[in-house]
């Protein structure tokens, strides 16, 4: 995560965390689709933030560069290590899976971060990347409001195809996709396989 973005999340962690309370249906939809992608075993969330997802998804370990966000995740019972995605402080082959949830758009160096994820995942393990697709309804809205939004001002959104290509370059294969958030209405929906309809897309790839 870029230093500027990390400082914004550090200074406005309470405001960020309150989004989940103010948008419970959207959060539940995101958790539902993520549950479909997460395998058994021990995982790590890279860019754990305030620990909202890790707590619900029962991910025991997180990496987070923003201090105040890390403290909130620790309060939720997550073991958090302060570090960047491009320099993960773990031995190789440490985890059955790693996950990034709307973190990619804040990374300084996506290829390096994906390479690090590949290194720490065990053979036949999984890497799960959840994004707001740049070409989706919500992605277009976020792109349009970047100038006025403190969290997304320095974000760089990507399409599902772009992220898939970068995952392939990092050595991942066997791609599976799920999607949710089919409109900006606060309603509970069931996730669907594939991508192209929902704004929130989950990509699961494997390290062979």
Wavefront OBJ file of the C-alpha trace (Angstrom):
o trace
v 0.000 0.000 0.000
v 1.309 3.408 -0.920
v 2.490 5.571 1.953
v -0.096 8.273 1.136
v -2.943 5.763 1.117
v -1.700 4.157 4.338
v -1.621 7.543 6.087
v -5.217 8.259 5.038
v -6.412 4.917 6.346
v -4.398 5.469 9.520
v -5.958 8.861 10.242
v -9.521 7.919 9.249
v -9.796 4.330 10.411
v -12.919 4.981 12.493
v -14.726 6.530 9.532
v -13.663 3.637 7.319
v -14.798 1.024 9.808
v -18.186 2.672 10.272
v -18.949 2.091 6.565
v -19.629 -1.561 7.367
v -22.160 -0.596 10.045
v -23.844 1.849 7.679
v -24.033 -0.654 4.772
v -24.833 -4.023 6.403
v -26.483 -5.582 3.327
v -23.504 -4.816 1.089
v -21.110 -6.232 3.677
v -23.188 -9.399 4.075
v -23.286 -9.899 0.310
v -19.504 -9.561 0.124
v -19.025 -12.034 2.977
v -21.392 -14.530 1.336
v -19.444 -14.598 -1.896
v -16.082 -14.736 -0.090
v -17.242 -17.770 1.899
v -17.616 -19.630 -1.412
v -13.983 -19.019 -2.321
v -12.209 -19.703 0.964
v -10.851 -23.258 1.318
v -10.062 -25.228 4.445
v -6.758 -24.647 6.201
v -4.836 -21.749 7.686
v -4.964 -18.458 5.849
v -3.684 -14.900 5.976
v -5.433 -11.717 4.882
v -3.037 -9.324 3.180
v -4.335 -5.821 3.849
v -6.518 -6.894 6.762
v -7.615 -3.329 7.541
v -9.764 -3.129 10.665
v -10.353 -6.883 10.653
v -14.003 -6.798 9.601
v -13.670 -9.537 6.989
v -11.067 -11.589 8.847
v -13.305 -11.751 11.907
v -16.348 -12.995 9.965
v -14.347 -15.314 7.695
v -12.321 -16.686 10.644
v -8.945 -15.784 9.153
v -6.506 -15.835 12.087
v -3.608 -13.770 10.689
v -3.446 -10.450 8.896
v -0.920 -8.034 7.413
v -1.618 -4.297 7.616
v 0.656 -1.223 7.241
v -1.753 1.318 8.807
v -1.202 1.304 12.588
v -4.654 2.414 13.772
v -6.386 -0.059 11.486
v -4.125 -2.846 12.702
v -5.048 -1.995 16.304
v -8.748 -2.337 15.473
v -8.121 -5.716 13.847
v -6.149 -6.869 16.885
v -9.109 -5.860 19.074
v -11.220 -8.200 16.944
v -8.938 -11.111 17.772
v -6.753 -11.115 14.661
v -3.001 -11.571 14.890
v -1.726 -8.618 12.877
v 1.763 -7.946 11.585
v 2.597 -4.456 10.351
v 4.040 -4.899 6.893
v 3.413 -4.199 3.212
v 2.085 -6.698 0.691
v 5.278 -6.345 -1.341
v 7.458 -7.446 1.606
v 5.637 -10.171 3.538
v 7.370 -11.199 6.787
v 6.639 -14.920 6.470
v 8.634 -17.998 5.555
v 7.949 -19.555 2.177
v 5.162 -22.144 2.042
v 3.576 -20.893 5.272
v -0.152 -20.788 4.446
v -2.836 -22.912 2.802
v -4.290 -19.747 1.313
v -3.866 -15.985 1.195
v -6.553 -13.426 0.479
v -6.679 -9.765 -0.551
v -10.041 -8.002 -0.260
v -10.244 -4.679 -2.144
v -6.528 -4.202 -1.439
v -5.076 -4.482 -4.941
v -6.131 -0.955 -5.930
v -3.864 0.492 -3.209
v -0.701 -1.517 -3.898
v 2.557 0.128 -4.948
v 3.693 -2.875 -6.998
v 1.076 -5.499 -7.859
v 3.464 -7.977 -9.570
v 5.780 -7.916 -6.551
v 2.875 -8.327 -4.123
v 1.474 -11.258 -6.104
v 4.934 -12.821 -6.264
v 5.199 -12.543 -2.481
v 1.789 -14.135 -2.073
v 2.887 -16.983 -4.345
v 5.984 -17.486 -2.206
v 4.178 -17.808 1.133
v 1.395 -20.110 -0.124
v 1.915 -23.863 0.083
v 1.937 -26.031 -3.028
v -1.646 -26.628 -4.217
v -2.739 -23.727 -2.011
v -4.975 -20.867 -3.083
v -4.731 -17.124 -3.600
v -8.031 -15.238 -3.451
v -8.307 -11.678 -4.724
v -11.517 -9.668 -4.332
v -11.892 -6.448 -6.294
v -14.372 -3.802 -7.334
v -14.223 -4.321 -11.090
v -13.275 -1.087 -12.844
v -15.842 -1.650 -15.598
v -18.736 -2.425 -13.238
v -21.454 -0.024 -12.112
v -19.819 0.522 -8.740
v -16.344 0.682 -10.246
v -17.408 3.496 -12.571
v -18.943 5.356 -9.609
v -15.802 4.994 -7.488
v -13.601 6.137 -10.358
v -15.784 9.210 -10.842
v -15.669 10.234 -7.181
v -11.955 9.681 -6.614
v -11.204 13.393 -6.359
v -13.644 13.870 -3.472
v -13.211 10.530 -1.678
v -10.344 10.403 0.863
v -9.943 6.622 0.639
v -10.111 6.173 -3.129
v -8.281 9.351 -4.140
v -5.036 7.428 -4.697
v -6.622 4.142 -5.747
v -6.029 2.502 -9.121
v -8.943 0.294 -10.111
v -8.552 -2.695 -12.421
v -10.699 -5.044 -14.443
v -11.085 -8.711 -13.599
v -9.227 -9.633 -16.777
v -6.292 -7.384 -15.874
v -5.939 -8.956 -12.427
v -6.252 -12.447 -13.901
v -3.367 -11.662 -16.251
v -1.191 -10.442 -13.386
v -2.000 -13.561 -11.374
v -0.970 -15.708 -14.334
v 2.333 -13.831 -14.558
v 2.935 -14.565 -10.871
v 2.538 -18.295 -11.477
v -1.075 -18.891 -10.459
v -3.519 -21.017 -12.432
v -6.916 -22.796 -12.226
v -9.021 -19.637 -12.027
v -12.515 -19.555 -10.566
v -14.777 -16.506 -10.300
v -17.752 -15.422 -8.222
v -19.601 -12.096 -8.185
v -22.083 -10.062 -6.166
v -23.389 -6.467 -5.765
v -25.531 -6.412 -8.886
v -26.851 -2.899 -8.219
v -26.241 -0.069 -5.761
v -29.467 -0.939 -3.922
v -28.951 -2.148 -0.325
v -30.475 -5.604 -0.714
v -29.361 -9.136 0.080
v -28.718 -11.289 -2.980
v -27.170 -14.662 -3.730
v -23.729 -14.618 -5.378
v -23.314 -15.940 -8.890
v -20.401 -17.720 -10.574
v -18.358 -15.858 -13.177
v -17.929 -12.122 -13.620
v -19.303 -9.297 -15.741
v -22.585 -8.650 -13.917
v -21.592 -7.928 -10.315
v -19.400 -5.073 -9.123
v -17.663 -7.121 -6.406
v -15.684 -9.948 -8.019
v -13.802 -12.723 -6.241
v -11.000 -14.454 -8.144
v -9.624 -17.707 -6.765
v -6.416 -19.073 -8.253
v -4.151 -21.940 -7.301
v -0.436 -22.461 -6.842
v 0.408 -25.767 -8.502
l 1 2 3 4 5 6 7 8 9 10 11 12 13 14 15 16 17 18 19 20 21 22 23 24 25 26 27 28 29 30 31 32 33 34 35 36 37 38 39 40 41 42 43 44 45 46 47 48 49 50 51 52 53 54 55 56 57 58 59 60 61 62 63 64 65 66 67 68 69 70 71 72 73 74 75 76 77 78 79 80 81 82 83 84 85 86 87 88 89 90 91 92 93 94 95 96 97 98 99 100 101 102 103 104 105 106 107 108 109 110 111 112 113 114 115 116 117 118 119 120 121 122 123 124 125 126 127 128 129 130 131 132 133 134 135 136 137 138 139 140 141 142 143 144 145 146 147 148 149 150 151 152 153 154 155 156 157 158 159 160 161 162 163 164 165 166 167 168 169 170 171 172 173 174 175 176 177 178 179 180 181 182 183 184 185 186 187 188 189 190 191 192 193 194 195 196 197 198 199 200 201 202 203 204 205 206 207 208
